[in-house]
């Protein structure tokens, strides 16, 4: 039987070593290029947005009920105008109507809207029908009229510039709450006193400040993640 001849390698051992030595720096160069290309891709708006969304989701996991993202820019805008921490406004919203998720936004006592304003507080206690708890006998036209509110010294605000101050409109309601809290000391750092003015209950104050402190730990991170996403 004829013995099979062994095939000679195409490259000698020394040539193979030379080829490996040549390929190693090329491979390193490719890896380095890929690394910096990936870093550059991460600066694109879409990747930045995804990173912010991931960061927001991770923060929201610390809360028993997520802060709806669509409300955060409104809280922030009210903070900028009235000097009241947006996280305090979020805390009030969480306690008053669970971020507007309750079936009815009118309480048995007559408080109305996402931030639960008594009509007399909204339109002003100088209104001739205002007394007691503040339900009053106020028509819808009076309640939502900025001039009437100004006349009677109320806290209602036309935040979106549509000509009416509506306690059921989310922007008007949040800005009105910021207006109230600001004028009662929150803008000067007297948060506890301002919250007590909003609702004369120590238990209420305790609950609102609990959520305020919880949200305020992420004040800047939440603001950046949501507001920048909206701008992009």
Residue, then its C-alpha position, 0 to 999 in steps of 0.5 A: x500500500x502506498x503511504x500518503x504523503x503529508x501535506x506541507x503547511x502553506x506557511x512555515x512556522x516562522x511565517x505563521x508567527x509573523x502573520x500573527x504578529x501582524x494581525x494582533x495590532x490590526x485586531x487591537x486597532x479594530x477593537x479600539x475603533x469600535x469602542x470609540x464608535x460606540x461611545x460616539x453613537x451614545x451621544x446621539x439624541x436617540x441614545x441619550x433619550x433611551x438612557x434618560x428613560x431608563x434612568x427615569x424608570x429606575x427612579x420610579x421604582x422607588x415610589x409606591x405610585x409612579x409620578x406620571x411623566x406628563x405632569x412633571x413639566x407642569x410642576x417644574x414650570x410652576x416651581x419656576x414661576x412661584x418658587x415652590x419645589x416641584x416635588x412638593x406640588x407632586x406630593x400634594x397631587x399624590x395625596x389629593x387625588x392620586x395624580x388625578x386617577x380617582x373616579x371623582x375629582x369632587x370631594x364630599x365637602x365640595x373640594x374640586x379638581x386635581x388639587x382639590x380646591x374649595x371654591x371659596x379658596x379658588x375664587x376668594x373668600x371675599x365672595x359674598x357667599x363664602x363662609x364655613x368650609x368654603x363651598x359657597x354659592x359660586x357660579x361656574x362663570x364666576x369661579x373661572x373668571x380671572x377678573x372675579x378671582x382678582x376682585x375677591x382675592x382668590x388663588x385661582x390661576x389661568x396657567x395656560x392662557x385660555x382666558x379661564x382659571x379652571x380648577x379641573x384643568x391640570x395646568x390651572x390647578x397645579x399653578x393655583x396650588x403653587x400660588x397658594x403654597x407660595x403665598x403661605x410660605x413655601x417659597x420662603x422655605x416654610x413648607x410645613x406651615x404652608x402645607x398645614x394652611x392647605x389642609x389643617x390636619x397634622x396627619x395631612x402634613x405628615x403624608x404630604x411631607x413624606x412624599x415630598x422628601x421621597x420625591x425630593x431625593x431625586x429632584x434634579x434627576x427626575x426633572x432632567x430626565x423628563x424635561x429634556x426628553x420633552x424638549x428633544 
